[in-house]
Amino acid sequence: MALWLALYHGKIALAIAWGPLDWHVHEMLYGYVTAVVAGFLLTAIPNWTGRLPVNGATLAALTGLWLLGRVAILAATSIGATVAAVVDIAFLVALAAVAMREIVAGKNWRNLRILAVLIVLIAGNIVFHAEAAWFGAAIFGPRIGIAAVLVLIMLVGGRIIPSFTHNLLARADPGRMPRPFTRFDAFAVMVAALALALWITWPTRVVVGLALVVAGCLHLVRLARWAGERTFGDRIVFVLHAGYAFVPAGFLLAGAAAIWPAVPQGAGVHSWTAGAFGLMTLAVMTRAALGHTGRPLAASAATQAIYLLAFIAALARVAASFSASMLLLDAAFLCWIVAFGGFAILYGPMLVRPRER
């Protein structure tokens, strides 16, 4: 993001094979987000299968392959776009292979569906590289990746948000409790997935806009069923609800953009990416880092500050879609950089020290 800020303002020039905007979109979606997807899966799969976590040489190889992909994209003009694409795509393929090995070995057949999301991400990345090479710009590749990650958030968020909320509220005074995953949730996810499939191909069709609006309304109801208003006092849980709120907001904005051309398409896209992806991944990373290093599951003042900065970054980026305000764009860029830089500073040391007792 710091490189993108400098590129956007013309302070630096990078000899990359694509246009700067395509590089930014690719690296945030198929670079940053896929790293978080990998971290989540490699943390969650041992809980699903009862097997030991993937570590040692395999984990180091996956990490190295991801880093090599980032370097390859920047060096594509030197090594060739095809070589860069192969190196970049190899990370997701290797991750899918490791995930399949662990799930099959643990006979955890129910979670094989997560591999479907990885396969769609792989397909989206391939399409992205092909479009950038053949047509000079990527159109369908970004949408495929966004849709895949959204489905993953809807599936995983629908499990962990009501679960964590229930655990919190069960210790508090009696009151409204979150609804667990039911047929309504399955229906809402199915409608959203179908709407996203249509959006990938026809994002400006009115009928697609109506489907997106219906999906947004269903997920607003879904979010309301999780009793998020009762979690405000515990920010590490509340931030999950705040992050998920950008999912229905994105559907409604994307639907509005298809129905009324005056609404920019970028508003819905950035509600999903800067909002849902940014805040949800930050929320899960902080919670996982605390839990797996033996620390209390509580958001310190510094952690709450990075949540707030990420939230402001998302709001500012969505608002900037409606105007040409450089102030809003710079606010979004800088708040994002400080939020995730703050995460690295706060949580990096925890992850390289012995687990607390």
Secondary structure by P-SEA (a helix, b strand, c coil): caaaaaaaaccccccccccaaaaaaaaaaccaaaaaaaaaaaacccccccccccccaaaaaaaaaaaaaaaaaaacccccaaaaaaaaaaaaaaaaaaaaaaaaaacccccaaaaaaaaaaaaaaaaaaaaaaacccccaaaaaaaaaaaaaaaaaaaccaaaaaaaaaaaccccbbbbcccaaaaaaaaaaaaaaaaaacccccaaaaaaaaaaaaaaaaaaaaaccccccccaaaaaaaaaaaaaaaaaaaaaaaaacccccaaaaaaaaaccaaaaaaaaaaaaaaaaaacccccccaaaaaaaaaaaaaaaaaaaaaacccaaaaaaaaaaaaaaaaaaaaaccccccccccc
